[in-house]
Amino acid sequence: MFIAFFMIFAPIFAFVSVSKWWSDNAGVDQVIQTGLLFVLIAVTLFTLLMAWGLIVDMKALASSMSPELASSNFGKTFKGFVAFGVAFTILILGTAVGLGLLVFSAAFRS
């Protein structure tokens, strides 16, 4: 899902570029921008929910491990999930903000 989040907007922005090349209609541009905003918000929220759902699942798995499994090499790797969540939250939100700025920038509209 993370790869999909970072890669899904390439075909969308290619479509927008072609649409803007074909159309000089401000109404069409506004519809495209609004549609991209909805897609951006939906995919961002879905990806954030997936990331934090994974973290909650891993923390639950780590807390329900038997002492033998928790002391094994595999069990010791179940640490640092909050740092993972914060890092991916920053990446996901940063990507969404960057794409939002691109869509609504004056250079993109012209």
C-alpha positions as CSV (number, residue, x, y, z in Angstrom):
1,M,0.0,0.0,0.0
2,F,2.9,2.4,0.7
3,I,4.3,1.8,-2.7
4,A,0.9,2.4,-4.2
5,F,0.6,5.7,-2.3
6,F,3.8,7.0,-3.7
7,M,3.3,5.7,-7.2
8,I,-0.5,6.2,-7.8
9,F,-0.3,9.9,-8.6
10,A,2.0,9.5,-11.6
11,P,-0.7,8.4,-14.0
12,I,-3.2,10.8,-12.5
13,F,-0.9,13.8,-13.0
14,A,0.0,12.5,-16.5
15,F,-3.8,12.5,-17.3
16,V,-4.1,16.0,-15.8
17,S,-1.2,17.3,-18.0
18,V,-2.8,15.9,-21.1
19,S,-6.2,17.3,-20.1
20,K,-4.8,20.7,-19.6
21,W,-3.0,20.5,-22.9
22,W,-6.2,19.7,-24.7
23,S,-8.4,22.1,-22.8
24,D,-8.3,25.8,-22.2
25,N,-11.6,25.8,-20.4
26,A,-11.3,27.1,-16.9
27,G,-14.4,25.1,-15.8
28,V,-12.7,21.8,-16.9
29,D,-9.5,22.8,-15.0
30,Q,-11.6,23.5,-11.9
31,V,-13.3,20.1,-12.1
32,I,-9.9,18.4,-12.6
33,Q,-8.4,20.2,-9.6
34,T,-11.4,19.3,-7.4
35,G,-11.3,15.7,-8.5
36,L,-7.6,15.5,-7.7
37,L,-8.2,17.1,-4.3
38,F,-10.7,14.4,-3.4
39,V,-8.4,11.6,-4.7
40,L,-5.5,13.1,-2.8
41,I,-7.4,13.3,0.5
42,A,-9.0,9.8,0.2
43,V,-5.7,8.1,-0.7
44,T,-3.8,10.0,2.0
45,L,-6.3,9.1,4.8
46,F,-6.5,5.5,3.6
47,T,-2.8,5.1,3.6
48,L,-2.4,6.7,7.1
49,L,-5.1,4.4,8.5
50,M,-3.3,1.4,6.9
51,A,0.1,2.5,8.4
52,W,-1.2,3.1,11.9
53,G,-3.4,-0.1,11.7
54,L,-0.2,-2.0,11.0
55,I,1.5,-0.4,14.0
56,V,-1.4,-1.2,16.3
57,D,-1.4,-4.8,15.0
58,M,2.3,-5.3,15.5
59,K,2.1,-3.8,19.0
60,A,-0.7,-6.2,19.9
61,L,1.3,-9.1,18.5
62,A,4.3,-8.1,20.5
63,S,2.3,-7.8,23.7
64,S,0.7,-11.2,23.3
65,M,3.9,-13.1,22.6
66,S,5.0,-15.8,24.9
67,P,8.1,-15.1,26.9
68,E,10.1,-17.6,24.9
69,L,9.2,-16.0,21.6
70,A,9.7,-12.5,23.0
71,S,13.3,-13.4,24.1
72,S,14.1,-15.0,20.7
73,N,15.9,-13.0,17.9
74,F,12.5,-12.8,16.1
75,G,10.7,-11.5,19.1
76,K,13.3,-8.8,19.8
77,T,12.7,-7.2,16.4
78,F,9.2,-6.1,17.5
79,K,10.4,-2.6,18.6
80,G,10.4,0.8,17.1
81,F,6.9,0.8,15.6
82,V,6.1,4.3,16.8
83,A,9.2,5.7,15.0
84,F,8.1,3.8,11.9
85,G,4.7,5.3,12.2
86,V,6.0,8.8,12.7
87,A,8.4,8.5,9.7
88,F,5.8,7.2,7.4
89,T,3.3,9.8,8.6
90,I,5.7,12.6,7.8
91,L,6.4,11.0,4.3
92,I,2.7,10.5,3.5
93,L,1.6,13.9,4.7
94,G,4.6,15.6,3.0
95,T,3.8,13.9,-0.3
96,A,0.1,14.9,0.0
97,V,1.0,18.5,0.9
98,G,3.5,18.7,-2.0
99,L,1.0,17.3,-4.5
100,G,-1.7,19.7,-3.2
101,L,0.6,22.6,-3.6
102,L,1.4,21.5,-7.1
103,V,-2.3,21.1,-8.1
104,F,-3.3,24.5,-6.7
105,S,-0.2,26.5,-7.6
106,A,-0.5,29.4,-10.0
107,A,2.1,27.8,-12.3
108,F,0.0,24.6,-12.7
109,R,-3.1,26.6,-13.5
110,S,-1.5,28.6,-16.3
